[in-house]
Amino acid sequence: MAHSLLARDGFASHGELRMDGAEIGGSIRLTGAVLDNPGKWAVYAPGLRVGAVLDLSGGVLAAG
């Protein structure tokens, strides 16, 4: 992906957020996101490449 991934305030993932091997040319901003996958990975991203900023600030809630 040449651009950014914006999944901010109000974004919720119920289940695994998979980004394994992804190439994001810009930023990933998960500011204030809810990532919920109890008992498993909330985010699975081996090999993830981000060209700019990976922002997990602003009260990200990850359960997994």
HELIX and SHEET records of a PDB file:
SHEET    1   A 3 LEU A   5  LEU A   6  0                                        
SHEET    2   A 3 ILE A  28  ARG A  29  1                                        
SHEET    3   A 3 LEU A  54  ASP A  55  1                                        
SHEET    1   B 3 ALA A  12  HIS A  14  0                                        
SHEET    2   B 3 VAL A  34  ASP A  36  1                                        
SHEET    3   B 3 LEU A  61  ALA A  63  1                                        
SHEET    1   C 2 LEU A  17  ARG A  18  0                                        
SHEET    2   C 2 VAL A  43  TYR A  44  1                                        
SHEET    1   D 2 GLU A  23  ILE A  24  0                                        
SHEET    2   D 2 ARG A  49  VAL A  50  1                                        
END                                                                             
